[in-house]
Amino acid sequence: MEKGVNQTSDKPSSPPRRYVVFDAIAVVLLSLATVGTAWCSYQATSWGARSTKLSSLSVIRTHEAATSRLKSNQAFLLDAFVFSQYQNARNTSNEPLARLYEGQFRPELKNAFDAWMRTRPFENSNAPPHPFITNIYQPSLLIEADRIDSESDLLWDQAEEADKVSRRYILTTVLLAAALFFGGTAPQLKTPRGRRAVLWLGLIVLFVAFFTFFKLPVLPVNRAVTM
């Protein structure tokens, strides 16, 4: 019989330790980048929706303010007409008619008229010529319009800020997508030097993305739709 027959082992050799560590780092990079991309995409969409809603509310408030100003102007014309009729009746010494018109004064004109009368306008030459002075006649609709305008400006500023945050999240998503690309490409390269270079590049991009991400405000889930 023939002796010394060599039997070769079919057992595959294990990969070098540096490749195992390399693959583990690549997997961690891909996992973090994937989760970060999903979260940033959600935040970008939520902040974009918030910006749109705030902009719409700002436009609605602007229309409400314009309506209040229009009603205020109409009320002012009515007050001016009634007061002019009162003045004409008083100038012609028609006291009953003057009292009749005085009884038709709206509350805002009545308050301004009483304040004007306290200045003794018919005896005091330094008194205001009429009650429609800014610090005397204060139409509530005009004050309400100013308040609504301020609210509209605030909503518009908040909408612009939300839009900026949304765009920053989109930029972070792009960075995370680049990290995903580098993390997926690195294991496909044949040379160790190329693998290390691309993996390090992916890690740097991932670090920059997460650094940007942690500086951004987070919109809670329950506030993504409602405010």
ZIFEN-V326553 format. One record per residue. N is the residue number from 0. RES is the residue in one letter. OMEGA is omega in whole degrees, -180 to 180 (999 if undefined). BURIAL is b if it has 24 or more other C-alpha atoms within 12 Angstrom, else e. Layout:
n=N res=RES omega=OMEGA burial=BURIAL
n=N res=RES omega=OMEGA burial=BURIAL
This chain:
n=0 res=M omega=-177 burial=e
n=1 res=E omega=-179 burial=e
n=2 res=K omega=174 burial=e
n=3 res=G omega=179 burial=e
n=4 res=V omega=-179 burial=e
n=5 res=N omega=177 burial=e
n=6 res=Q omega=-179 burial=e
n=7 res=T omega=179 burial=e
n=8 res=S omega=178 burial=e
n=9 res=D omega=-178 burial=e
n=10 res=K omega=-178 burial=e
n=11 res=P omega=179 burial=e
n=12 res=S omega=180 burial=e
n=13 res=S omega=-179 burial=e
n=14 res=P omega=178 burial=e
n=15 res=P omega=-177 burial=e
n=16 res=R omega=-178 burial=e
n=17 res=R omega=178 burial=e
n=18 res=Y omega=178 burial=e
n=19 res=V omega=178 burial=e
n=20 res=V omega=180 burial=e
n=21 res=F omega=-179 burial=b
n=22 res=D omega=179 burial=b
n=23 res=A omega=179 burial=e
n=24 res=I omega=180 burial=b
n=25 res=A omega=179 burial=b
n=26 res=V omega=178 burial=b
n=27 res=V omega=179 burial=e
n=28 res=L omega=-179 burial=b
n=29 res=L omega=-179 burial=b
n=30 res=S omega=-179 burial=e
n=31 res=L omega=-179 burial=b
n=32 res=A omega=180 burial=b
n=33 res=T omega=179 burial=b
n=34 res=V omega=179 burial=e
n=35 res=G omega=179 burial=b
n=36 res=T omega=180 burial=b
n=37 res=A omega=-178 burial=e
n=38 res=W omega=-180 burial=b
n=39 res=C omega=177 burial=b
n=40 res=S omega=178 burial=b
n=41 res=Y omega=-180 burial=b
n=42 res=Q omega=179 burial=b
n=43 res=A omega=179 burial=b
n=44 res=T omega=-179 burial=b
n=45 res=S omega=179 burial=b
n=46 res=W omega=177 burial=b
n=47 res=G omega=177 burial=b
n=48 res=A omega=178 burial=b
n=49 res=R omega=179 burial=b
n=50 res=S omega=179 burial=b
n=51 res=T omega=-179 burial=b
n=52 res=K omega=179 burial=b
n=53 res=L omega=178 burial=b
n=54 res=S omega=179 burial=b
n=55 res=S omega=178 burial=e
n=56 res=L omega=179 burial=b
n=57 res=S omega=179 burial=b
n=58 res=V omega=179 burial=e
n=59 res=I omega=179 burial=e
n=60 res=R omega=178 burial=b
n=61 res=T omega=177 burial=b
n=62 res=H omega=178 burial=e
n=63 res=E omega=178 burial=b
n=64 res=A omega=179 burial=b
n=65 res=A omega=178 burial=e
n=66 res=T omega=179 burial=e
n=67 res=S omega=179 burial=b
n=68 res=R omega=179 burial=b
n=69 res=L omega=178 burial=e
n=70 res=K omega=179 burial=e
n=71 res=S omega=178 burial=b
n=72 res=N omega=179 burial=e
n=73 res=Q omega=179 burial=e
n=74 res=A omega=179 burial=b
n=75 res=F omega=179 burial=b
n=76 res=L omega=178 burial=e
n=77 res=L omega=179 burial=e
n=78 res=D omega=-180 burial=b
n=79 res=A omega=180 burial=b
n=80 res=F omega=-179 burial=e
n=81 res=V omega=-180 burial=b
n=82 res=F omega=179 burial=b
n=83 res=S omega=177 burial=e
n=84 res=Q omega=176 burial=b
n=85 res=Y omega=180 burial=b
n=86 res=Q omega=180 burial=b
n=87 res=N omega=180 burial=e
n=88 res=A omega=-180 burial=e
n=89 res=R omega=-180 burial=e
n=90 res=N omega=178 burial=e
n=91 res=T omega=178 burial=e
n=92 res=S omega=177 burial=e
n=93 res=N omega=-174 burial=e
n=94 res=E omega=178 burial=e
n=95 res=P omega=180 burial=e
n=96 res=L omega=178 burial=e
n=97 res=A omega=178 burial=e
n=98 res=R omega=178 burial=e
n=99 res=L omega=178 burial=e
n=100 res=Y omega=178 burial=b
n=101 res=E omega=178 burial=b
n=102 res=G omega=179 burial=e
n=103 res=Q omega=-179 burial=e
n=104 res=F omega=172 burial=b
n=105 res=R omega=-177 burial=b
n=106 res=P omega=-179 burial=e
n=107 res=E omega=178 burial=b
n=108 res=L omega=179 burial=b
n=109 res=K omega=178 burial=b
n=110 res=N omega=179 burial=e
n=111 res=A omega=180 burial=b
n=112 res=F omega=179 burial=b
n=113 res=D omega=178 burial=e
n=114 res=A omega=178 burial=e
n=115 res=W omega=-179 burial=b
n=116 res=M omega=179 burial=e
n=117 res=R omega=176 burial=e
n=118 res=T omega=-179 burial=e
n=119 res=R omega=-174 burial=e
n=120 res=P omega=-177 burial=e
n=121 res=F omega=176 burial=e
n=122 res=E omega=-176 burial=e
n=123 res=N omega=-178 burial=e
n=124 res=S omega=179 burial=e
n=125 res=N omega=180 burial=e
n=126 res=A omega=177 burial=e
n=127 res=P omega=-177 burial=b
n=128 res=P omega=-179 burial=e
n=129 res=H omega=-178 burial=b
n=130 res=P omega=-177 burial=b
n=131 res=F omega=176 burial=b
n=132 res=I omega=-173 burial=e
n=133 res=T omega=-177 burial=e
n=134 res=N omega=178 burial=e
n=135 res=I omega=-179 burial=e
n=136 res=Y omega=-176 burial=b
n=137 res=Q omega=-180 burial=b
n=138 res=P omega=-177 burial=b
n=139 res=S omega=-180 burial=e
n=140 res=L omega=178 burial=b
n=141 res=L omega=176 burial=b
n=142 res=I omega=177 burial=e
n=143 res=E omega=179 burial=b
n=144 res=A omega=178 burial=b
n=145 res=D omega=179 burial=e
n=146 res=R omega=-180 burial=e
n=147 res=I omega=177 burial=b
n=148 res=D omega=178 burial=b
n=149 res=S omega=178 burial=e
n=150 res=E omega=179 burial=b
n=151 res=S omega=178 burial=b
n=152 res=D omega=179 burial=e
n=153 res=L omega=179 burial=e
n=154 res=L omega=180 burial=b
n=155 res=W omega=177 burial=b
n=156 res=D omega=178 burial=e
n=157 res=Q omega=179 burial=b
n=158 res=A omega=178 burial=b
n=159 res=E omega=179 burial=b
n=160 res=E omega=178 burial=e
n=161 res=A omega=178 burial=b
n=162 res=D omega=177 burial=b
n=163 res=K omega=179 burial=e
n=164 res=V omega=179 burial=b
n=165 res=S omega=-180 burial=b
n=166 res=R omega=177 burial=b
n=167 res=R omega=176 burial=b
n=168 res=Y omega=177 burial=b
n=169 res=I omega=177 burial=b
n=170 res=L omega=178 burial=b
n=171 res=T omega=177 burial=b
n=172 res=T omega=178 burial=b
n=173 res=V omega=178 burial=b
n=174 res=L omega=179 burial=b
n=175 res=L omega=176 burial=b
n=176 res=A omega=177 burial=b
n=177 res=A omega=177 burial=b
n=178 res=A omega=175 burial=b
n=179 res=L omega=180 burial=b
n=180 res=F omega=-179 burial=b
n=181 res=F omega=180 burial=b
n=182 res=G omega=178 burial=b
n=183 res=G omega=-178 burial=b
n=184 res=T omega=-174 burial=b
n=185 res=A omega=-179 burial=b
n=186 res=P omega=-178 burial=b
n=187 res=Q omega=-179 burial=e
n=188 res=L omega=-174 burial=e
n=189 res=K omega=-176 burial=e
n=190 res=T omega=179 burial=e
n=191 res=P omega=-179 burial=e
n=192 res=R omega=178 burial=e
n=193 res=G omega=178 burial=e
n=194 res=R omega=-178 burial=b
n=195 res=R omega=-178 burial=b
n=196 res=A omega=-178 burial=e
n=197 res=V omega=179 burial=b
n=198 res=L omega=178 burial=b
n=199 res=W omega=178 burial=e
n=200 res=L omega=178 burial=b
n=201 res=G omega=179 burial=b
n=202 res=L omega=178 burial=b
n=203 res=I omega=179 burial=e
n=204 res=V omega=178 burial=b
n=205 res=L omega=179 burial=b
n=206 res=F omega=179 burial=e
n=207 res=V omega=-179 burial=e
n=208 res=A omega=-179 burial=b
n=209 res=F omega=176 burial=b
n=210 res=F omega=177 burial=e
n=211 res=T omega=-177 burial=b
n=212 res=F omega=-176 burial=b
n=213 res=F omega=176 burial=e
n=214 res=K omega=-176 burial=e
n=215 res=L omega=175 burial=b
n=216 res=P omega=-178 burial=e
n=217 res=V omega=177 burial=b
n=218 res=L omega=-179 burial=b
n=219 res=P omega=-177 burial=e
n=220 res=V omega=-177 burial=e
n=221 res=N omega=177 burial=e
n=222 res=R omega=-178 burial=e
n=223 res=A omega=-179 burial=e
n=224 res=V omega=180 burial=e
n=225 res=T omega=-180 burial=e
n=226 res=M omega=999 burial=e
